[in-house]
Amino acid sequence: MSRTKVQACVYCGSTEDLTIEHVVPLSRWREFKLRRRVLDNPSNRVIACHKCNAEKVNMPPAQWFQLHPEYRKRFIHEARFLSNRVKELTGIFL
């Protein structure tokens, strides 16, 4: 018998109204001295609920975790496939 993992928000754990979220916002590519195409790939995308995605907007990940430290542990556990640069920019090291 195979087990299917239920998709949930990488931040709060909600399973409702899920979206794709860029951990490092595409709009901040110049600020982080990265090419936009580097940020627009699967190594910078996670599943997030609409509420978290809308609240985070284009906030840098480190700032988001300062506002929501309760999401750090879940994020570390769930966001395993991020690039090293994205991990660095989160302000936490996976």
Jmol script that loads the backbone (N, CA, C; Angstrom):
load data "model"
ATOM      1  N   MET A   1       0.842  -1.175   0.000  1.00  0.00           N
ATOM      2  CA  MET A   1       0.000   0.000   0.000  1.00  0.00           C
ATOM      3  C   MET A   1       0.888   1.239   0.000  1.00  0.00           C
ATOM      4  N   SER A   2       0.693   2.124  -0.964  1.00  0.00           N
ATOM      5  CA  SER A   2       1.505   3.336  -1.025  1.00  0.00           C
ATOM      6  C   SER A   2       0.825   4.467  -0.272  1.00  0.00           C
ATOM      7  N   ARG A   3       1.644   5.313   0.279  1.00  0.00           N
ATOM      8  CA  ARG A   3       1.134   6.469   1.016  1.00  0.00           C
ATOM      9  C   ARG A   3       1.323   7.705   0.163  1.00  0.00           C
ATOM     10  N   THR A   4       0.268   8.474   0.001  1.00  0.00           N
ATOM     11  CA  THR A   4       0.331   9.718  -0.753  1.00  0.00           C
ATOM     12  C   THR A   4       0.439  10.866   0.232  1.00  0.00           C
ATOM     13  N   LYS A   5       1.446  11.688   0.051  1.00  0.00           N
ATOM     14  CA  LYS A   5       1.639  12.834   0.930  1.00  0.00           C
ATOM     15  C   LYS A   5       0.676  13.946   0.524  1.00  0.00           C
ATOM     16  N   VAL A   6      -0.040  14.458   1.482  1.00  0.00           N
ATOM     17  CA  VAL A   6      -0.959  15.569   1.238  1.00  0.00           C
ATOM     18  C   VAL A   6      -0.137  16.835   1.123  1.00  0.00           C
ATOM     19  N   GLN A   7      -0.379  17.592   0.061  1.00  0.00           N
ATOM     20  CA  GLN A   7       0.347  18.852  -0.089  1.00  0.00           C
ATOM     21  C   GLN A   7      -0.196  19.868   0.903  1.00  0.00           C
ATOM     22  N   ALA A   8       0.728  20.654   1.450  1.00  0.00           N
ATOM     23  CA  ALA A   8       0.369  21.658   2.443  1.00  0.00           C
ATOM     24  C   ALA A   8       1.306  22.852   2.312  1.00  0.00           C
ATOM     25  N   CYS A   9       0.867  23.974   2.823  1.00  0.00           N
ATOM     26  CA  CYS A   9       1.670  25.195   2.815  1.00  0.00           C
ATOM     27  C   CYS A   9       2.981  24.956   3.563  1.00  0.00           C
ATOM     28  N   VAL A  10       4.078  25.302   2.933  1.00  0.00           N
ATOM     29  CA  VAL A  10       5.397  25.111   3.514  1.00  0.00           C
ATOM     30  C   VAL A  10       5.603  26.015   4.738  1.00  0.00           C
ATOM     31  N   TYR A  11       4.791  27.042   4.868  1.00  0.00           N
ATOM     32  CA  TYR A  11       4.909  27.967   5.997  1.00  0.00           C
ATOM     33  C   TYR A  11       3.980  27.589   7.148  1.00  0.00           C
ATOM     34  N   CYS A  12       2.665  27.620   6.922  1.00  0.00           N
ATOM     35  CA  CYS A  12       1.714  27.420   8.022  1.00  0.00           C
ATOM     36  C   CYS A  12       1.127  26.013   8.098  1.00  0.00           C
ATOM     37  N   GLY A  13       1.253  25.234   7.017  1.00  0.00           N
ATOM     38  CA  GLY A  13       0.734  23.875   7.021  1.00  0.00           C
ATOM     39  C   GLY A  13      -0.687  23.723   6.508  1.00  0.00           C
ATOM     40  N   SER A  14      -1.320  24.805   6.126  1.00  0.00           N
ATOM     41  CA  SER A  14      -2.685  24.738   5.597  1.00  0.00           C
ATOM     42  C   SER A  14      -2.727  23.886   4.328  1.00  0.00           C
ATOM     43  N   THR A  15      -3.823  23.181   4.151  1.00  0.00           N
ATOM     44  CA  THR A  15      -4.012  22.386   2.933  1.00  0.00           C
ATOM     45  C   THR A  15      -5.061  23.028   2.031  1.00  0.00           C
ATOM     46  N   GLU A  16      -5.507  24.202   2.377  1.00  0.00           N
ATOM     47  CA  GLU A  16      -6.544  24.914   1.633  1.00  0.00           C
ATOM     48  C   GLU A  16      -5.955  25.984   0.718  1.00  0.00           C
ATOM     49  N   ASP A  17      -6.537  26.146  -0.452  1.00  0.00           N
ATOM     50  CA  ASP A  17      -6.232  27.250  -1.370  1.00  0.00           C
ATOM     51  C   ASP A  17      -4.724  27.390  -1.639  1.00  0.00           C
ATOM     52  N   LEU A  18      -4.111  26.311  -2.107  1.00  0.00           N
ATOM     53  CA  LEU A  18      -2.663  26.280  -2.303  1.00  0.00           C
ATOM     54  C   LEU A  18      -2.242  26.943  -3.612  1.00  0.00           C
ATOM     55  N   THR A  19      -1.066  27.551  -3.578  1.00  0.00           N
ATOM     56  CA  THR A  19      -0.490  28.243  -4.734  1.00  0.00           C
ATOM     57  C   THR A  19       0.996  27.897  -4.823  1.00  0.00           C
ATOM     58  N   ILE A  20       1.608  28.324  -5.889  1.00  0.00           N
ATOM     59  CA  ILE A  20       3.065  28.219  -6.023  1.00  0.00           C
ATOM     60  C   ILE A  20       3.655  29.556  -5.571  1.00  0.00           C
ATOM     61  N   GLU A  21       4.680  29.489  -4.730  1.00  0.00           N
ATOM     62  CA  GLU A  21       5.274  30.695  -4.159  1.00  0.00           C
ATOM     63  C   GLU A  21       6.762  30.710  -4.461  1.00  0.00           C
ATOM     64  N   HIS A  22       7.288  31.858  -4.859  1.00  0.00           N
ATOM     65  CA  HIS A  22       8.729  32.025  -5.032  1.00  0.00           C
ATOM     66  C   HIS A  22       9.299  32.456  -3.683  1.00  0.00           C
ATOM     67  N   VAL A  23      10.183  31.667  -3.129  1.00  0.00           N
ATOM     68  CA  VAL A  23      10.772  31.976  -1.820  1.00  0.00           C
ATOM     69  C   VAL A  23      11.491  33.320  -1.888  1.00  0.00           C
ATOM     70  N   VAL A  24      12.371  33.470  -2.852  1.00  0.00           N
ATOM     71  CA  VAL A  24      12.999  34.768  -3.119  1.00  0.00           C
ATOM     72  C   VAL A  24      12.181  35.401  -4.243  1.00  0.00           C
ATOM     73  N   PRO A  25      11.515  36.505  -3.972  1.00  0.00           N
ATOM     74  CA  PRO A  25      10.620  37.109  -4.968  1.00  0.00           C
ATOM     75  C   PRO A  25      11.329  37.460  -6.279  1.00  0.00           C
ATOM     76  N   LEU A  26      10.672  37.157  -7.378  1.00  0.00           N
ATOM     77  CA  LEU A  26      11.229  37.472  -8.701  1.00  0.00           C
ATOM     78  C   LEU A  26      11.515  38.961  -8.836  1.00  0.00           C
ATOM     79  N   SER A  27      10.670  39.780  -8.243  1.00  0.00           N
ATOM     80  CA  SER A  27      10.817  41.230  -8.378  1.00  0.00           C
ATOM     81  C   SER A  27      12.067  41.778  -7.684  1.00  0.00           C
ATOM     82  N   ARG A  28      12.732  40.970  -6.871  1.00  0.00           N
ATOM     83  CA  ARG A  28      13.903  41.442  -6.113  1.00  0.00           C
ATOM     84  C   ARG A  28      15.220  40.940  -6.714  1.00  0.00           C
ATOM     85  N   TRP A  29      15.193  40.458  -7.939  1.00  0.00           N
ATOM     86  CA  TRP A  29      16.377  39.840  -8.536  1.00  0.00           C
ATOM     87  C   TRP A  29      17.578  40.772  -8.584  1.00  0.00           C
ATOM     88  N   ARG A  30      17.357  42.027  -8.873  1.00  0.00           N
ATOM     89  CA  ARG A  30      18.495  42.975  -8.926  1.00  0.00           C
ATOM     90  C   ARG A  30      19.104  43.179  -7.548  1.00  0.00           C
ATOM     91  N   GLU A  31      18.251  43.327  -6.567  1.00  0.00           N
ATOM     92  CA  GLU A  31      18.704  43.539  -5.195  1.00  0.00           C
ATOM     93  C   GLU A  31      19.619  42.394  -4.726  1.00  0.00           C
ATOM     94  N   PHE A  32      19.264  41.170  -5.101  1.00  0.00           N
ATOM     95  CA  PHE A  32      20.048  40.008  -4.685  1.00  0.00           C
ATOM     96  C   PHE A  32      21.143  39.645  -5.685  1.00  0.00           C
ATOM     97  N   LYS A  33      21.297  40.483  -6.712  1.00  0.00           N
ATOM     98  CA  LYS A  33      22.342  40.300  -7.726  1.00  0.00           C
ATOM     99  C   LYS A  33      22.284  38.911  -8.362  1.00  0.00           C
ATOM    100  N   LEU A  34      21.063  38.544  -8.735  1.00  0.00           N
ATOM    101  CA  LEU A  34      20.828  37.279  -9.412  1.00  0.00           C
ATOM    102  C   LEU A  34      20.069  37.542 -10.700  1.00  0.00           C
ATOM    103  N   ARG A  35      20.265  36.702 -11.654  1.00  0.00           N
ATOM    104  CA  ARG A  35      19.473  36.816 -12.877  1.00  0.00           C
ATOM    105  C   ARG A  35      18.060  36.355 -12.582  1.00  0.00           C
ATOM    106  N   ARG A  36      17.121  37.026 -13.199  1.00  0.00           N
ATOM    107  CA  ARG A  36      15.715  36.702 -12.963  1.00  0.00           C
ATOM    108  C   ARG A  36      15.437  35.238 -13.266  1.00  0.00           C
ATOM    109  N   ARG A  37      16.022  34.720 -14.309  1.00  0.00           N
ATOM    110  CA  ARG A  37      15.764  33.331 -14.685  1.00  0.00           C
ATOM    111  C   ARG A  37      16.285  32.355 -13.627  1.00  0.00           C
ATOM    112  N   VAL A  38      17.281  32.770 -12.860  1.00  0.00           N
ATOM    113  CA  VAL A  38      17.788  31.929 -11.773  1.00  0.00           C
ATOM    114  C   VAL A  38      16.712  31.778 -10.693  1.00  0.00           C
ATOM    115  N   LEU A  39      15.956  32.838 -10.468  1.00  0.00           N
ATOM    116  CA  LEU A  39      14.904  32.791  -9.452  1.00  0.00           C
ATOM    117  C   LEU A  39      13.606  32.163  -9.952  1.00  0.00           C
ATOM    118  N   ASP A  40      13.425  32.133 -11.264  1.00  0.00           N
ATOM    119  CA  ASP A  40      12.186  31.584 -11.809  1.00  0.00           C
ATOM    120  C   ASP A  40      12.395  30.136 -12.231  1.00  0.00           C
ATOM    121  N   ASN A  41      12.744  29.299 -11.264  1.00  0.00           N
ATOM    122  CA  ASN A  41      12.920  27.876 -11.527  1.00  0.00           C
ATOM    123  C   ASN A  41      12.507  27.087 -10.289  1.00  0.00           C
ATOM    124  N   PRO A  42      12.375  25.773 -10.408  1.00  0.00           N
ATOM    125  CA  PRO A  42      11.879  24.962  -9.285  1.00  0.00           C
ATOM    126  C   PRO A  42      12.699  25.057  -8.002  1.00  0.00           C
ATOM    127  N   SER A  43      13.965  25.420  -8.087  1.00  0.00           N
ATOM    128  CA  SER A  43      14.787  25.514  -6.878  1.00  0.00           C
ATOM    129  C   SER A  43      14.484  26.755  -6.051  1.00  0.00           C
ATOM    130  N   ASN A  44      13.501  27.552  -6.483  1.00  0.00           N
ATOM    131  CA  ASN A  44      13.068  28.735  -5.734  1.00  0.00           C
ATOM    132  C   ASN A  44      11.547  28.727  -5.540  1.00  0.00           C
ATOM    133  N   ARG A  45      10.918  27.596  -5.794  1.00  0.00           N
ATOM    134  CA  ARG A  45       9.454  27.516  -5.675  1.00  0.00           C
ATOM    135  C   ARG A  45       9.046  26.527  -4.600  1.00  0.00           C
ATOM    136  N   VAL A  46       8.009  26.905  -3.867  1.00  0.00           N
ATOM    137  CA  VAL A  46       7.422  26.033  -2.851  1.00  0.00           C
ATOM    138  C   VAL A  46       5.900  26.136  -2.950  1.00  0.00           C
ATOM    139  N   ILE A  47       5.225  25.241  -2.258  1.00  0.00           N
ATOM    140  CA  ILE A  47       3.766  25.295  -2.150  1.00  0.00           C
ATOM    141  C   ILE A  47       3.430  26.158  -0.940  1.00  0.00           C
ATOM    142  N   ALA A  48       2.567  27.141  -1.132  1.00  0.00           N
ATOM    143  CA  ALA A  48       2.132  28.015  -0.038  1.00  0.00           C
ATOM    144  C   ALA A  48       0.640  28.267  -0.181  1.00  0.00           C
ATOM    145  N   CYS A  49      -0.021  28.460   0.924  1.00  0.00           N
ATOM    146  CA  CYS A  49      -1.444  28.801   0.861  1.00  0.00           C
ATOM    147  C   CYS A  49      -1.577  30.246   0.369  1.00  0.00           C
ATOM    148  N   HIS A  50      -2.730  30.552  -0.142  1.00  0.00           N
ATOM    149  CA  HIS A  50      -2.965  31.899  -0.673  1.00  0.00           C
ATOM    150  C   HIS A  50      -2.751  32.960   0.412  1.00  0.00           C
ATOM    151  N   LYS A  51      -3.156  32.668   1.632  1.00  0.00           N
ATOM    152  CA  LYS A  51      -3.025  33.633   2.730  1.00  0.00           C
ATOM    153  C   LYS A  51      -1.548  33.982   2.980  1.00  0.00           C
ATOM    154  N   CYS A  52      -0.699  32.967   3.112  1.00  0.00           N
ATOM    155  CA  CYS A  52       0.729  33.225   3.345  1.00  0.00           C
ATOM    156  C   CYS A  52       1.361  33.902   2.130  1.00  0.00           C
ATOM    157  N   ASN A  53       1.030  33.423   0.938  1.00  0.00           N
ATOM    158  CA  ASN A  53       1.590  33.996  -0.286  1.00  0.00           C
ATOM    159  C   ASN A  53       1.212  35.468  -0.409  1.00  0.00           C
ATOM    160  N   ALA A  54      -0.041  35.786  -0.125  1.00  0.00           N
ATOM    161  CA  ALA A  54      -0.500  37.178  -0.225  1.00  0.00           C
ATOM    162  C   ALA A  54       0.135  38.057   0.854  1.00  0.00           C
ATOM    163  N   GLU A  55       0.357  37.506   2.029  1.00  0.00           N
ATOM    164  CA  GLU A  55       0.958  38.286   3.111  1.00  0.00           C
ATOM    165  C   GLU A  55       2.457  38.510   2.866  1.00  0.00           C
ATOM    166  N   LYS A  56       3.131  37.510   2.313  1.00  0.00           N
ATOM    167  CA  LYS A  56       4.563  37.620   2.055  1.00  0.00           C
ATOM    168  C   LYS A  56       4.838  38.572   0.888  1.00  0.00           C
ATOM    169  N   VAL A  57       3.955  38.606  -0.089  1.00  0.00           N
ATOM    170  CA  VAL A  57       4.052  39.456  -1.282  1.00  0.00           C
ATOM    171  C   VAL A  57       5.465  39.364  -1.866  1.00  0.00           C
ATOM    172  N   ASN A  58       6.236  40.443  -1.832  1.00  0.00           N
ATOM    173  CA  ASN A  58       7.600  40.418  -2.378  1.00  0.00           C
ATOM    174  C   ASN A  58       8.644  40.616  -1.275  1.00  0.00           C
ATOM    175  N   MET A  59       8.290  40.200  -0.086  1.00  0.00           N
ATOM    176  CA  MET A  59       9.181  40.321   1.063  1.00  0.00           C
ATOM    177  C   MET A  59      10.361  39.341   0.926  1.00  0.00           C
ATOM    178  N   PRO A  60      11.568  39.771   1.240  1.00  0.00           N
ATOM    179  CA  PRO A  60      12.692  38.831   1.242  1.00  0.00           C
ATOM    180  C   PRO A  60      12.434  37.723   2.271  1.00  0.00           C
ATOM    181  N   PRO A  61      12.910  36.526   2.013  1.00  0.00           N
ATOM    182  CA  PRO A  61      12.619  35.419   2.924  1.00  0.00           C
ATOM    183  C   PRO A  61      13.109  35.639   4.357  1.00  0.00           C
ATOM    184  N   ALA A  62      14.277  36.225   4.530  1.00  0.00           N
ATOM    185  CA  ALA A  62      14.779  36.461   5.892  1.00  0.00           C
ATOM    186  C   ALA A  62      13.840  37.381   6.672  1.00  0.00           C
ATOM    187  N   GLN A  63      13.307  38.393   6.001  1.00  0.00           N
ATOM    188  CA  GLN A  63      12.358  39.304   6.645  1.00  0.00           C
ATOM    189  C   GLN A  63      11.066  38.578   7.008  1.00  0.00           C
ATOM    190  N   TRP A  64      10.594  37.711   6.112  1.00  0.00           N
ATOM    191  CA  TRP A  64       9.380  36.928   6.372  1.00  0.00           C
ATOM    192  C   TRP A  64       9.547  36.068   7.627  1.00  0.00           C
ATOM    193  N   PHE A  65      10.704  35.428   7.758  1.00  0.00           N
ATOM    194  CA  PHE A  65      10.931  34.577   8.931  1.00  0.00           C
ATOM    195  C   PHE A  65      11.145  35.385  10.203  1.00  0.00           C
ATOM    196  N   GLN A  66      11.577  36.624  10.093  1.00  0.00           N
ATOM    197  CA  GLN A  66      11.644  37.481  11.277  1.00  0.00           C
ATOM    198  C   GLN A  66      10.239  37.793  11.778  1.00  0.00           C
ATOM    199  N   LEU A  67       9.321  38.023  10.847  1.00  0.00           N
ATOM    200  CA  LEU A  67       7.931  38.295  11.226  1.00  0.00           C
ATOM    201  C   LEU A  67       7.197  37.046  11.680  1.00  0.00           C
ATOM    202  N   HIS A  68       7.591  35.889  11.154  1.00  0.00           N
ATOM    203  CA  HIS A  68       6.910  34.626  11.454  1.00  0.00           C
ATOM    204  C   HIS A  68       7.915  33.539  11.847  1.00  0.00           C
ATOM    205  N   PRO A  69       8.559  33.682  12.995  1.00  0.00           N
ATOM    206  CA  PRO A  69       9.552  32.681  13.400  1.00  0.00           C
ATOM    207  C   PRO A  69       8.939  31.290  13.603  1.00  0.00           C
ATOM    208  N   GLU A  70       7.642  31.234  13.838  1.00  0.00           N
ATOM    209  CA  GLU A  70       6.972  29.953  14.045  1.00  0.00           C
ATOM    210  C   GLU A  70       6.934  29.102  12.768  1.00  0.00           C
ATOM    211  N   TYR A  71       7.204  29.686  11.622  1.00  0.00           N
ATOM    212  CA  TYR A  71       7.191  28.954  10.355  1.00  0.00           C
ATOM    213  C   TYR A  71       8.554  28.351   9.997  1.00  0.00           C
ATOM    214  N   ARG A  72       9.589  28.736  10.689  1.00  0.00           N
ATOM    215  CA  ARG A  72      10.953  28.302  10.347  1.00  0.00           C
ATOM    216  C   ARG A  72      11.116  26.785  10.369  1.00  0.00           C
ATOM    217  N   LYS A  73      10.702  26.167  11.454  1.00  0.00           N
ATOM    218  CA  LYS A  73      10.904  24.724  11.611  1.00  0.00           C
ATOM    219  C   LYS A  73      10.204  23.948  10.504  1.00  0.00           C
ATOM    220  N   ARG A  74       8.965  24.294  10.229  1.00  0.00           N
ATOM    221  CA  ARG A  74       8.218  23.609   9.170  1.00  0.00           C
ATOM    222  C   ARG A  74       8.895  23.834   7.811  1.00  0.00           C
ATOM    223  N   PHE A  75       9.306  25.073   7.541  1.00  0.00           N
ATOM    224  CA  PHE A  75       9.960  25.399   6.279  1.00  0.00           C
ATOM    225  C   PHE A  75      11.229  24.564   6.099  1.00  0.00           C
ATOM    226  N   ILE A  76      12.056  24.493   7.123  1.00  0.00           N
ATOM    227  CA  ILE A  76      13.297  23.718   7.062  1.00  0.00           C
ATOM    228  C   ILE A  76      12.999  22.258   6.730  1.00  0.00           C
ATOM    229  N   HIS A  77      11.971  21.711   7.343  1.00  0.00           N
ATOM    230  CA  HIS A  77      11.622  20.312   7.115  1.00  0.00           C
ATOM    231  C   HIS A  77      11.037  20.079   5.727  1.00  0.00           C
ATOM    232  N   GLU A  78      10.209  20.987   5.248  1.00  0.00           N
ATOM    233  CA  GLU A  78       9.470  20.787   4.001  1.00  0.00           C
ATOM    234  C   GLU A  78      10.182  21.279   2.742  1.00  0.00           C
ATOM    235  N   ALA A  79      10.970  22.319   2.840  1.00  0.00           N
ATOM    236  CA  ALA A  79      11.582  22.934   1.651  1.00  0.00           C
ATOM    237  C   ALA A  79      12.977  22.355   1.422  1.00  0.00           C
ATOM    238  N   ARG A  80      13.032  21.130   0.949  1.00  0.00           N
ATOM    239  CA  ARG A  80      14.303  20.423   0.804  1.00  0.00           C
ATOM    240  C   ARG A  80      14.999  20.629  -0.528  1.00  0.00           C
ATOM    241  N   PHE A  81      14.289  21.106  -1.527  1.00  0.00           N
ATOM    242  CA  PHE A  81      14.837  21.124  -2.881  1.00  0.00           C
ATOM    243  C   PHE A  81      15.211  22.523  -3.369  1.00  0.00           C
ATOM    244  N   LEU A  82      15.492  23.412  -2.457  1.00  0.00           N
ATOM    245  CA  LEU A  82      15.892  24.768  -2.817  1.00  0.00           C
ATOM    246  C   LEU A  82      17.368  24.797  -3.187  1.00  0.00           C
ATOM    247  N   SER A  83      17.731  25.728  -4.061  1.00  0.00           N
ATOM    248  CA  SER A  83      19.149  25.872  -4.410  1.00  0.00           C
ATOM    249  C   SER A  83      19.926  26.394  -3.202  1.00  0.00           C
ATOM    250  N   ASN A  84      21.218  26.213  -3.227  1.00  0.00           N
ATOM    251  CA  ASN A  84      22.055  26.695  -2.120  1.00  0.00           C
ATOM    252  C   ASN A  84      21.938  28.208  -1.953  1.00  0.00           C
ATOM    253  N   ARG A  85      21.858  28.933  -3.062  1.00  0.00           N
ATOM    254  CA  ARG A  85      21.743  30.398  -2.992  1.00  0.00           C
ATOM    255  C   ARG A  85      20.420  30.805  -2.363  1.00  0.00           C
ATOM    256  N   VAL A  86      19.343  30.122  -2.710  1.00  0.00           N
ATOM    257  CA  VAL A  86      18.041  30.422  -2.108  1.00  0.00           C
ATOM    258  C   VAL A  86      18.069  30.088  -0.623  1.00  0.00           C
ATOM    259  N   LYS A  87      18.668  28.974  -0.262  1.00  0.00           N
ATOM    260  CA  LYS A  87      18.804  28.616   1.160  1.00  0.00           C
ATOM    261  C   LYS A  87      19.548  29.714   1.919  1.00  0.00           C
ATOM    262  N   GLU A  88      20.613  30.200   1.309  1.00  0.00           N
ATOM    263  CA  GLU A  88      21.406  31.269   1.924  1.00  0.00           C
ATOM    264  C   GLU A  88      20.552  32.527   2.124  1.00  0.00           C
ATOM    265  N   LEU A  89      19.755  32.874   1.128  1.00  0.00           N
ATOM    266  CA  LEU A  89      18.938  34.079   1.196  1.00  0.00           C
ATOM    267  C   LEU A  89      17.756  33.968   2.159  1.00  0.00           C
ATOM    268  N   THR A  90      17.407  32.772   2.571  1.00  0.00           N
ATOM    269  CA  THR A  90      16.332  32.629   3.551  1.00  0.00           C
ATOM    270  C   THR A  90      16.785  33.101   4.930  1.00  0.00           C
ATOM    271  N   GLY A  91      18.093  33.154   5.145  1.00  0.00           N
ATOM    272  CA  GLY A  91      18.598  33.559   6.457  1.00  0.00           C
ATOM    273  C   GLY A  91      18.664  32.385   7.412  1.00  0.00           C
ATOM    274  N   ILE A  92      18.303  31.214   6.923  1.00  0.00           N
ATOM    275  CA  ILE A  92      18.425  29.995   7.708  1.00  0.00           C
ATOM    276  C   ILE A  92      19.149  28.983   6.845  1.00  0.00           C
ATOM    277  N   PHE A  93      19.850  28.098   7.427  1.00  0.00           N
ATOM    278  CA  PHE A  93      20.614  27.121   6.651  1.00  0.00           C
ATOM    279  C   PHE A  93      20.001  25.764   6.853  1.00  0.00           C
ATOM    280  N   LEU A  94      19.594  25.161   5.764  1.00  0.00           N
ATOM    281  CA  LEU A  94      18.920  23.861   5.802  1.00  0.00           C
ATOM    282  C   LEU A  94      19.917  22.749   5.888  1.00  0.00           C
TER     283      LEU A  94
END
end "model"
wireframe off; spacefill off
backbone 0.3
color backbone group
